[in-house]
Amino acid sequence: MIILSQLIINPTYEKMIPALTAEEYDSLKDSIKNNGLWIPILVNQDNVILDGHHRYKICKELGIKIKHAVRTFPTKLDEEIFVIECNVKRRQLDDLGKHKIYEKLKPLYKQRAKLKQIEAGKKYGENHPKSLRTNDHKLSSKEKEESLASTQAANEVNLSRKKAQRMDHVKEQDPKLYEQIGQTDKITVNKAYTIIRKKEKRKLREKEIKKLQVHLPKSIQLYNQQFQTLKVKPKSISLIFTDPPYHDKFLYLFEDLAKQAGIVLRDGGSLVTFVGQGNIGKIIIIMEKVGLKFHWPLVIKHTGPSASVFGKKVLVGCKIMLWFVKGKYEGEFVSDIKESKFQGKELHEWAQSTVESDYYIKYMTIPNEIIYDPFMGSGTTGISAKKLNRQFIGCEDNSKDENDYFTIAQKRISNA
Ligand SMILES: C[S@@+](CC[C@H](N)C(=O)[O-])C[C@H]1O[C@@H](n2cnc3c(N)ncnc32)[C@H](O)[C@@H]1O
């Protein structure tokens, strides 16, 4: 038996282990009160507590005699590792708690591996158990140390190495978000990692865009304004290929588009517009009011992730474009179904792929004709028009949006 006052708390050791919640502490206290101290407090040869800081505190509060056992280690480092490891095994930790311990163990394992290497005078890594070896034979010995320590620490706290590395990354990029992991259902490790990756990808694209120069030929005219105020020469446009905002509250934009299309389309010209599936009927009525004829629906098949409309129990596998004609269509045959390509949304939340604009511009018009996109966004239609040697008029009003889509469109089209 040891006298309570003879035990020493090393504050560094005490901080190495995660504190119990108030609830956990009370429950441990009740158990010790009712059953006595079952698990002895582990101390080193100098009576410094290695394991049992909470139990020690509770025994002091309750005035209970303590049992102890002495553990000795060949080095201070082994002792430090033990202090952490024996706690991990007993505690119920969530991902964040596990990762915090993983972070403490990793540098210690690295240090131990280095010492072993020096001792053995051998190349590091040769004698490590197979289960801890990683696929990293191409790494430098420093990177190997890092990688092995990371695998070992992740194994010890029962986190997959991938998860641990993802959490490392989230912490490095956004410490606040890291602290939220697991604290609400919404922020899982994967969710936090996805948020960070999305931001990183966006920054990368923005950097790429910054590097691009704007050199637009005369055949390409871009306007940063509301399309309703743009003066386009009457009967000059062969194809309006566009993608207005879909939401019901923007239906008035289709009315404005119809009015303008009626004036600027030349005879035989087409208007091809993406539409929200829910408003197809209304949009046909709006367009036909100004004398455009509904020609055909065009189905653009999704290839990337697709959405579900829960209210209607529909798994969405395609986008719809409606094709209207002023007078009689003069272009070539086109297919009414086209498989699109997944388009990342880093540059514009609603960016479309160029697959469909390439295809319909190519077959509905001939070189040098004018293509008009009044809702240009990040400039997808303009890219296709330029590549196919058509003239292009694009309009984008993002005055209500924090993203500078107009500049993005200018640069993308310039560099197409
Ligand atoms: C669905 S997005 C077009 C995305 C585009 N297809 C792309 O691939 O990037 C519609 C765009 O129309 C713009 N817009 C909305 N109202 C407008 C208006 N009255 N005049 C011009 N542009 C407008 C929005 O800022 C938005 O960028």
The ligand as a Gaussian input file, in Angstrom:
#p B3LYP/6-31G(d) Opt

LIG

0 1
 C      -27.807000      28.414000     -65.254000
 S      -26.604000      29.641000     -65.334000
 C      -25.797000      29.358000     -66.876000
 C      -24.606000      28.421000     -66.727000
 C      -23.902000      28.200000     -68.046000
 N      -24.697000      27.356000     -68.927000
 C      -22.521000      27.578000     -67.832000
 O      -22.255000      26.504000     -68.431000
 O      -21.732000      28.146000     -67.094000
 C      -27.560000      31.052000     -65.661000
 C      -26.758000      32.357000     -65.635000
 O      -27.607000      33.416000     -66.044000
 C      -27.209000      34.594000     -65.348000
 N      -28.352000      35.533000     -65.390000
 C      -29.466000      35.524000     -64.622000
 N      -30.288000      36.516000     -64.989000
 C      -29.698000      37.152000     -66.046000
 C      -30.064000      38.256000     -66.860000
 N      -31.207000      38.919000     -66.689000
 N      -29.219000      38.644000     -67.844000
 C      -28.048000      37.987000     -68.046000
 N      -27.635000      36.938000     -67.281000
 C      -28.457000      36.519000     -66.290000
 C      -26.814000      34.091000     -63.979000
 O      -25.900000      34.982000     -63.350000
 C      -26.193000      32.732000     -64.280000
 O      -24.793000      32.829000     -64.381000

